[in-house]
């Protein structure tokens, strides 16, 4: 389990979606409490924005993969096709 210190220093690209989302939720809670010094609030906000962007990118990629699932006439998934092709 990550500590608050780990959440602020772990490389976002190495985090799973779930870890990034949990870290973002922790940051939001800290900022909402309003008991964080200004400099730390700014750093938390910047970290939160980076986490939000990473989560959004992963969600967008997942959505694109889902949209590319190929289905048979009976509706069963039969495979996928590359994202960079038309059709």
SVG drawing of the C-alpha trace seen along z (x, -y; Angstrom):
<svg xmlns="http://www.w3.org/2000/svg" viewBox="-27 -30 36 45">
<polyline fill="none" stroke="black" stroke-width="0.4" points="0.0,0.0 1.3,-3.5 1.8,-6.1 1.1,-9.7 4.8,-10.3 4.9,-7.6 1.9,-9.0 3.8,-12.3 7.0,-10.8 6.1,-7.6 6.5,-7.9 3.0,-8.2 3.8,-6.2 4.7,-3.3 1.4,-3.4 -1.6,-1.3 -4.8,-3.2 -6.2,-2.2 -3.1,-3.5 -3.2,-6.8 -6.9,-7.3 -6.4,-6.5 -3.5,-9.0 -5.6,-11.6 -8.5,-11.0 -6.0,-11.4 -4.8,-14.7 -8.4,-16.0 -9.2,-15.1 -6.1,-16.9 -6.9,-20.0 -10.5,-20.0 -9.5,-19.9 -7.8,-23.2 -5.1,-22.6 -2.2,-22.2 0.3,-25.1 0.1,-27.2 3.4,-25.9 2.4,-22.3 -1.1,-23.0 0.4,-24.2 2.6,-21.1 -0.4,-18.8 -2.5,-20.6 0.3,-20.1 0.6,-16.5 -3.1,-16.1 -3.3,-17.5 -0.6,-15.2 -2.5,-12.2 -5.8,-13.4 -4.2,-13.6 -2.7,-10.2 -6.0,-8.6 -7.8,-10.4 -5.2,-9.1 -5.7,-5.6 -9.4,-5.8 -9.3,-7.2 -7.0,-4.3 -9.3,-1.8 -12.3,-3.4 -10.5,-3.2 -9.7,0.5 -13.3,1.3 -14.6,-0.6 -12.3,1.5 -13.5,4.9 -14.8,6.8 -18.1,8.6 -19.6,11.4 -23.1,11.2 -24.5,12.9 -22.9,10.2 -20.1,12.3 -16.7,10.7 -14.4,12.3 -11.3,10.3 -9.9,6.8 -8.5,4.7 -5.7,2.2 -6.6,-1.3 -4.8,-2.9 -6.9,-1.3 -10.3,-2.3 -13.2,-0.1"/>
</svg>
